[in-house]
Amino acid sequence: MPRWVIQDALTSRASEIIMNTGFKMFPDSPAARGNKEADKGKNAAISSEQVAFAALLRGIYW
């Protein structure tokens, strides 16, 4: 089996794991869940893990 096939399988799986971790780490806001009475000025406490993840993997989502 060619090396690129194995490499492609591993990197695509790693990418899926990283994106899933980010999805689980940053929950939906109350407004996204449909709570129209949510305070717009209040933000949930941000953990150091969230800050580190966002700093390491800069993107359009976080």
The first five atom37 places (N, CA, C, CB, O) and aatype in JSON, in Angstrom:
{
  "aatype": [12, 14, 1, 17, 19, 9, 5, 3, 0, 10, 16, 15, 1, 0, 15, 6, 9, 9, 12, 2, 16, 7, 13, 11, 12, 13, 14, 3, 15, 14, 0, 0, 1, 7, 2, 11, 6, 0, 3, 11, 7, 11, 2, 0, 0, 9, 15, 15, 6, 5, 19, 0, 13, 0, 0, 10, 10, 1, 7, 9, 18, 17],
  "atom_mask": [
    [1, 1, 1, 1, 1],
    [1, 1, 1, 1, 1],
    [1, 1, 1, 1, 1],
    [1, 1, 1, 1, 1],
    [1, 1, 1, 1, 1],
    [1, 1, 1, 1, 1],
    [1, 1, 1, 1, 1],
    [1, 1, 1, 1, 1],
    [1, 1, 1, 1, 1],
    [1, 1, 1, 1, 1],
    [1, 1, 1, 1, 1],
    [1, 1, 1, 1, 1],
    [1, 1, 1, 1, 1],
    [1, 1, 1, 1, 1],
    [1, 1, 1, 1, 1],
    [1, 1, 1, 1, 1],
    [1, 1, 1, 1, 1],
    [1, 1, 1, 1, 1],
    [1, 1, 1, 1, 1],
    [1, 1, 1, 1, 1],
    [1, 1, 1, 1, 1],
    [1, 1, 1, 0, 1],
    [1, 1, 1, 1, 1],
    [1, 1, 1, 1, 1],
    [1, 1, 1, 1, 1],
    [1, 1, 1, 1, 1],
    [1, 1, 1, 1, 1],
    [1, 1, 1, 1, 1],
    [1, 1, 1, 1, 1],
    [1, 1, 1, 1, 1],
    [1, 1, 1, 1, 1],
    [1, 1, 1, 1, 1],
    [1, 1, 1, 1, 1],
    [1, 1, 1, 0, 1],
    [1, 1, 1, 1, 1],
    [1, 1, 1, 1, 1],
    [1, 1, 1, 1, 1],
    [1, 1, 1, 1, 1],
    [1, 1, 1, 1, 1],
    [1, 1, 1, 1, 1],
    [1, 1, 1, 0, 1],
    [1, 1, 1, 1, 1],
    [1, 1, 1, 1, 1],
    [1, 1, 1, 1, 1],
    [1, 1, 1, 1, 1],
    [1, 1, 1, 1, 1],
    [1, 1, 1, 1, 1],
    [1, 1, 1, 1, 1],
    [1, 1, 1, 1, 1],
    [1, 1, 1, 1, 1],
    [1, 1, 1, 1, 1],
    [1, 1, 1, 1, 1],
    [1, 1, 1, 1, 1],
    [1, 1, 1, 1, 1],
    [1, 1, 1, 1, 1],
    [1, 1, 1, 1, 1],
    [1, 1, 1, 1, 1],
    [1, 1, 1, 1, 1],
    [1, 1, 1, 0, 1],
    [1, 1, 1, 1, 1],
    [1, 1, 1, 1, 1],
    [1, 1, 1, 1, 1]
  ],
  "atom_positions": [
    [[0.84, -1.16, 0.0], [0.0, 0.0, 0.0], [0.9, 1.24, 0.0], [-0.97, -0.01, 1.22], [1.87, 1.3, 0.76]],
    [[0.59, 2.21, -0.83], [1.42, 3.42, -0.89], [1.36, 4.21, 0.43], [0.97, 4.32, -2.05], [0.36, 4.21, 1.14]],
    [[2.45, 4.88, 0.71], [2.55, 5.65, 1.95], [1.53, 6.78, 2.0], [3.97, 6.21, 2.11], [1.03, 7.1, 3.08]],
    [[1.21, 7.38, 0.87], [0.29, 8.51, 0.87], [-1.12, 8.09, 1.26], [0.27, 9.17, -0.5], [-1.88, 8.9, 1.79]],
    [[-1.48, 6.85, 1.01], [-2.81, 6.37, 1.4], [-2.93, 6.33, 2.92], [-3.09, 4.95, 0.79], [-3.93, 6.77, 3.49]],
    [[-1.91, 5.82, 3.56], [-1.9, 5.75, 5.03], [-1.86, 7.16, 5.62], [-0.7, 4.92, 5.53], [-2.57, 7.46, 6.58]],
    [[-1.03, 8.02, 5.04], [-0.91, 9.38, 5.53], [-2.24, 10.12, 5.38], [0.21, 10.12, 4.78], [-2.64, 10.85, 6.28]],
    [[-2.9, 9.95, 4.26], [-4.19, 10.61, 4.04], [-5.23, 10.13, 5.04], [-4.68, 10.35, 2.6], [-6.01, 10.93, 5.56]],
    [[-5.25, 8.85, 5.32], [-6.21, 8.31, 6.28], [-5.96, 8.86, 7.68], [-6.14, 6.78, 6.3], [-6.91, 9.21, 8.39]],
    [[-4.71, 8.95, 8.08], [-4.39, 9.43, 9.42], [-4.65, 10.92, 9.57], [-2.94, 9.14, 9.75], [-5.19, 11.35, 10.59]],
    [[-4.28, 11.71, 8.58], [-4.46, 13.16, 8.71], [-5.93, 13.55, 8.64], [-3.69, 13.89, 7.62], [-6.35, 14.49, 9.32]],
    [[-6.71, 12.86, 7.84], [-8.14, 13.19, 7.79], [-8.82, 12.84, 9.11], [-8.82, 12.46, 6.61], [-9.69, 13.57, 9.57]],
    [[-8.43, 11.73, 9.71], [-9.0, 11.34, 11.0], [-8.57, 12.33, 12.08], [-8.56, 9.9, 11.38], [-9.39, 12.7, 12.93]],
    [[-7.33, 12.76, 12.07], [-6.84, 13.74, 13.06], [-7.61, 15.05, 12.92], [-5.33, 13.98, 12.89], [-7.95, 15.68, 13.91]],
    [[-7.86, 15.45, 11.69], [-8.62, 16.68, 11.45], [-10.03, 16.57, 12.0], [-8.65, 17.0, 9.95], [-10.54, 17.51, 12.6]],
    [[-10.67, 15.43, 11.81], [-12.01, 15.21, 12.34], [-12.02, 15.27, 13.87], [-12.56, 13.85, 11.87], [-12.94, 15.83, 14.46]],
    [[-11.02, 14.7, 14.49], [-10.94, 14.71, 15.95], [-10.76, 16.12, 16.48], [-9.78, 13.82, 16.43], [-11.4, 16.5, 17.46]],
    [[-9.91, 16.9, 15.84], [-9.67, 18.28, 16.26], [-10.92, 19.12, 16.11], [-8.52, 18.9, 15.46], [-11.27, 19.89, 17.01]],
    [[-11.61, 19.0, 14.99], [-12.82, 19.78, 14.78], [-13.93, 19.36, 15.74], [-13.3, 19.63, 13.33], [-14.69, 20.21, 16.21]],
    [[-14.04, 18.08, 16.04], [-15.03, 17.6, 16.99], [-14.74, 18.12, 18.39], [-15.08, 16.07, 16.99], [-15.65, 18.48, 19.13]],
    [[-13.47, 18.17, 18.76], [-13.08, 18.71, 20.06], [-13.49, 20.17, 20.17], [-11.56, 18.56, 20.28], [-14.03, 20.59, 21.2]],
    [[-13.24, 20.94, 19.13], [-13.64, 22.35, 19.13], [-15.14, 22.52, 19.21], [0.0, 0.0, 0.0], [-15.63, 23.43, 19.89]],
    [[-15.88, 21.65, 18.53], [-17.33, 21.73, 18.55], [-17.86, 21.47, 19.96], [-17.94, 20.73, 17.57], [-18.78, 22.14, 20.41]],
    [[-17.27, 20.49, 20.65], [-17.7, 20.16, 22.01], [-17.25, 21.21, 23.02], [-17.17, 18.8, 22.41], [-17.92, 21.43, 24.03]],
    [[-16.11, 21.84, 22.75], [-15.53, 22.78, 23.7], [-16.27, 24.11, 23.74], [-14.07, 23.02, 23.36], [-16.31, 24.76, 24.79]],
    [[-16.86, 24.51, 22.62], [-17.54, 25.8, 22.55], [-19.04, 25.56, 22.35], [-16.96, 26.67, 21.4], [-19.48, 25.37, 21.22]],
    [[-19.83, 25.57, 23.43], [-21.26, 25.3, 23.32], [-22.0, 26.45, 22.64], [-21.86, 25.04, 24.69], [-21.48, 27.57, 22.52]],
    [[-23.21, 26.16, 22.2], [-24.04, 27.18, 21.58], [-24.4, 28.25, 22.61], [-25.32, 26.56, 20.99], [-24.5, 27.98, 23.81]],
    [[-24.59, 29.45, 22.13], [-25.01, 30.54, 23.0], [-26.5, 30.37, 23.3], [-24.73, 31.93, 22.35], [-27.19, 29.65, 22.59]],
    [[-27.0, 31.03, 24.34], [-28.44, 30.95, 24.62], [-29.28, 31.44, 23.44], [-28.78, 31.77, 25.87], [-30.35, 30.88, 23.17]],
    [[-28.83, 32.45, 22.74], [-29.57, 32.94, 21.57], [-29.62, 31.9, 20.46], [-28.93, 34.23, 21.05], [-30.63, 31.77, 19.77]],
    [[-28.54, 31.15, 20.28], [-28.52, 30.11, 19.25], [-29.44, 28.96, 19.62], [-27.09, 29.6, 19.04], [-29.96, 28.27, 18.74]],
    [[-29.64, 28.74, 20.91], [-30.54, 27.68, 21.36], [-32.0, 28.11, 21.31], [-30.18, 27.25, 22.78], [-32.9, 27.3, 21.53]],
    [[-32.24, 29.38, 21.02], [-33.6, 29.87, 20.89], [-34.11, 30.64, 22.09], [0.0, 0.0, 0.0], [-35.3, 30.96, 22.15]],
    [[-33.25, 30.95, 23.04], [-33.64, 31.72, 24.21], [-33.59, 33.2, 23.85], [-32.72, 31.41, 25.43], [-32.52, 33.81, 23.85]],
    [[-34.74, 33.77, 23.54], [-34.77, 35.16, 23.1], [-34.62, 36.15, 24.24], [-36.07, 35.43, 22.37], [-34.36, 37.33, 24.01]],
    [[-34.78, 35.68, 25.47], [-34.66, 36.56, 26.62], [-33.27, 36.54, 27.24], [-35.68, 36.19, 27.66], [-33.07, 37.09, 28.33]],
    [[-32.33, 35.93, 26.57], [-30.96, 35.85, 27.1], [-30.34, 37.24, 27.15], [-30.09, 34.9, 26.24], [-30.55, 38.06, 26.25]],
    [[-29.59, 37.48, 28.19], [-28.89, 38.76, 28.32], [-27.8, 38.83, 27.27], [-28.3, 38.95, 29.74], [-26.91, 37.99, 27.23]],
    [[-27.88, 39.84, 26.43], [-26.88, 39.96, 25.36], [-25.54, 40.46, 25.87], [-27.4, 40.9, 24.29], [-24.51, 40.21, 25.23]],
    [[-25.52, 41.13, 26.99], [-24.28, 41.67, 27.52], [-23.46, 40.66, 28.32], [0.0, 0.0, 0.0], [-22.27, 40.87, 28.55]],
    [[-24.09, 39.59, 28.73], [-23.39, 38.6, 29.56], [-22.78, 37.52, 28.69], [-24.34, 37.98, 30.6], [-23.45, 36.95, 27.82]],
    [[-21.52, 37.24, 28.92], [-20.84, 36.15, 28.24], [-20.52, 35.06, 29.24], [-19.55, 36.64, 27.54], [-20.27, 35.34, 30.41]],
    [[-20.53, 33.82, 28.79], [-20.17, 32.71, 29.67], [-18.69, 32.8, 30.01], [-20.51, 31.35, 29.0], [-17.9, 33.36, 29.25]],
    [[-18.34, 32.25, 31.14], [-16.93, 32.25, 31.54], [-16.12, 31.44, 30.53], [-16.76, 31.68, 32.98], [-16.53, 30.35, 30.12]],
    [[-14.98, 31.98, 30.15], [-14.13, 31.32, 29.16], [-12.99, 30.63, 29.91], [-13.57, 32.34, 28.12], [-12.28, 31.25, 30.7]],
    [[-12.84, 29.34, 29.64], [-11.8, 28.57, 30.33], [-10.45, 28.77, 29.64], [-12.17, 27.07, 30.37], [-10.37, 29.22, 28.5]],
    [[-9.4, 28.43, 30.35], [-8.06, 28.55, 29.78], [-7.87, 27.56, 28.63], [-7.0, 28.31, 30.86], [-7.1, 27.83, 27.7]],
    [[-8.57, 26.41, 28.68], [-8.49, 25.44, 27.58], [-9.1, 26.02, 26.31], [-9.21, 24.14, 27.97], [-8.57, 25.8, 25.22]],
    [[-10.2, 26.75, 26.44], [-10.83, 27.37, 25.27], [-9.92, 28.44, 24.67], [-12.17, 27.99, 25.65], [-9.8, 28.54, 23.45]],
    [[-9.29, 29.22, 25.52], [-8.38, 30.27, 25.03], [-7.19, 29.65, 24.3], [-7.89, 31.15, 26.2], [-6.8, 30.12, 23.24]],
    [[-6.62, 28.59, 24.88], [-5.47, 27.93, 24.26], [-5.86, 27.29, 22.93], [-4.88, 26.88, 25.2], [-5.11, 27.39, 21.95]],
    [[-7.01, 26.63, 22.87], [-7.46, 25.99, 21.65], [-7.68, 27.02, 20.55], [-8.76, 25.2, 21.9], [-7.27, 26.82, 19.41]],
    [[-8.32, 28.12, 20.91], [-8.58, 29.17, 19.92], [-7.29, 29.83, 19.46], [-9.52, 30.23, 20.51], [-7.18, 30.2, 18.29]],
    [[-6.33, 29.99, 20.34], [-5.06, 30.62, 19.96], [-4.23, 29.7, 19.06], [-4.25, 30.99, 21.21], [-3.59, 30.17, 18.11]],
    [[-4.25, 28.41, 19.35], [-3.47, 27.47, 18.54], [-4.07, 27.2, 17.18], [-3.32, 26.18, 19.28], [-3.35, 27.02, 16.19]],
    [[-5.39, 27.17, 17.12], [-6.08, 26.84, 15.87], [-6.96, 28.0, 15.42], [-6.94, 25.56, 16.05], [-8.19, 27.9, 15.42]],
    [[-6.33, 29.06, 15.04], [-7.1, 30.22, 14.58], [-7.88, 29.87, 13.32], [-6.16, 31.42, 14.32], [-7.38, 29.21, 12.42]],
    [[-9.12, 30.33, 13.3], [-9.96, 30.05, 12.16], [-11.15, 31.01, 12.15], [0.0, 0.0, 0.0], [-11.18, 31.98, 12.91]],
    [[-12.1, 30.75, 11.31], [-13.23, 31.66, 11.2], [-14.28, 31.4, 12.26], [-13.85, 31.54, 9.84], [-15.2, 32.21, 12.42]],
    [[-14.19, 30.28, 13.0], [-15.22, 29.94, 13.96], [-14.93, 30.39, 15.38], [-15.42, 28.48, 13.96], [-15.87, 30.62, 16.14]],
    [[-13.68, 30.54, 15.76], [-13.34, 30.96, 17.12], [-12.13, 31.82, 17.14], [-13.13, 29.78, 18.01], [-11.7, 32.27, 18.2]]
  ]
}
